[in-house]
Amino acid sequence: MKSYFLEDIASHQDVLEALAQLLPGQQRPWLLRDLQGDVMAYFNTHPSESDPNKIEVQVDVSGRHYNKDKVVVDALRKLQVVLGGIIRDDDDRVI
């Protein structure tokens, strides 16, 4: 499994609203599905390790969809437009 993170977000409520808009009808985790309905990625929220007053979104990519990075990162970028923050991969590289 690989993961991506949207970090440095100030408002927990804004994150919940943005995720509900992007991935409606579900929560904790929010699921990103492919056209056949198969789950590609799982979106969860966590308090930031570096600042307890901030929150981050962690996205775990399904092993079956390991090569679908672009779709997952595109979804994170949509959240980033609304929420701000920084996208990193599990190697701590800024995307």
matplotlib code that plots the C-alpha trace (Angstrom):
import matplotlib.pyplot as plt

x = [0.0, 1.1, -0.2, -0.5, -1.1, -2.7, -1.1, -1.2, -5.0, -6.4, -10.1, -11.4, -14.9, -13.8, -12.0, -15.2, -17.3, -14.8, -14.6, -18.4, -18.6, -15.8, -16.8, -20.5, -22.6, -19.8, -17.4, -14.6, -13.2, -14.3, -13.9, -12.6, -14.0, -13.2, -15.8, -16.7, -17.3, -14.1, -12.4, -9.2, -8.3, -9.4, -9.4, -9.1, -8.5, -5.9, -4.6, -1.3, 1.7, 3.6, 0.8, -2.1, -4.3, -4.1, -5.5, -4.3, -6.0, -4.3, -5.1, -4.2, -4.2, -5.6, -3.0, -5.1, -5.0, -1.3, -0.7, -3.6, -1.6, -2.8, -6.5, -5.7, -3.5, -6.1, -8.7, -6.2, -5.5, -9.3, -9.3, -6.1, -7.9, -10.6, -8.5, -5.0, -2.2, 0.7, 0.5, 3.2, 3.8, 4.8, 8.5, 7.9, 8.3, 6.1, 3.9]
y = [0.0, 3.6, 6.7, 10.4, 13.2, 16.7, 18.4, 21.8, 22.3, 24.6, 23.7, 20.3, 21.3, 22.6, 19.2, 17.3, 19.5, 19.3, 15.5, 15.2, 17.3, 15.4, 11.9, 12.1, 9.5, 8.1, 9.0, 7.7, 6.4, 8.3, 6.1, 7.0, 4.5, 3.6, 3.5, -0.1, 0.8, -0.8, 1.1, 2.8, 4.8, 5.4, 8.9, 9.5, 12.5, 12.7, 15.4, 16.8, 15.4, 18.7, 21.0, 19.6, 22.5, 21.4, 18.4, 16.3, 14.0, 10.6, 8.7, 5.0, 3.6, 0.1, -2.5, -3.4, 0.3, 0.9, 2.4, 4.9, 7.7, 10.4, 9.8, 9.9, 12.9, 14.7, 14.2, 15.5, 18.6, 19.3, 19.2, 21.4, 24.1, 24.4, 23.8, 24.8, 22.7, 20.7, 17.3, 14.8, 11.2, 8.5, 9.2, 12.7, 14.3, 17.3, 16.5]
z = [0.0, -0.6, 1.0, 0.3, 2.8, 2.6, 5.5, 7.3, 7.3, 10.0, 10.1, 11.0, 10.0, 6.6, 5.9, 6.8, 4.5, 1.6, 1.9, 2.0, -1.2, -3.0, -1.9, -0.9, 0.9, 3.1, 5.9, 8.0, 5.7, 2.6, -0.4, -3.9, -6.4, -10.0, -12.8, -11.9, -8.2, -6.9, -4.1, -5.3, -2.1, 1.5, 2.8, 6.6, 8.8, 11.6, 13.9, 12.6, 14.3, 13.9, 15.2, 17.3, 16.2, 12.6, 10.7, 7.8, 5.3, 4.8, 1.6, 1.4, -2.1, -2.6, -3.6, -6.6, -7.8, -6.9, -10.3, -10.1, -8.5, -10.9, -10.0, -6.3, -6.5, -8.6, -5.9, -3.3, -5.5, -5.5, -1.7, -1.7, -3.8, -1.2, 2.0, 1.2, 2.6, 1.2, -0.5, 0.3, -0.5, 1.9, 1.1, 2.5, -1.0, -1.8, -4.7]

ax = plt.figure().add_subplot(projection="3d")
ax.plot(x, y, z, "-o")
ax.set_aspect("equal")
plt.show()
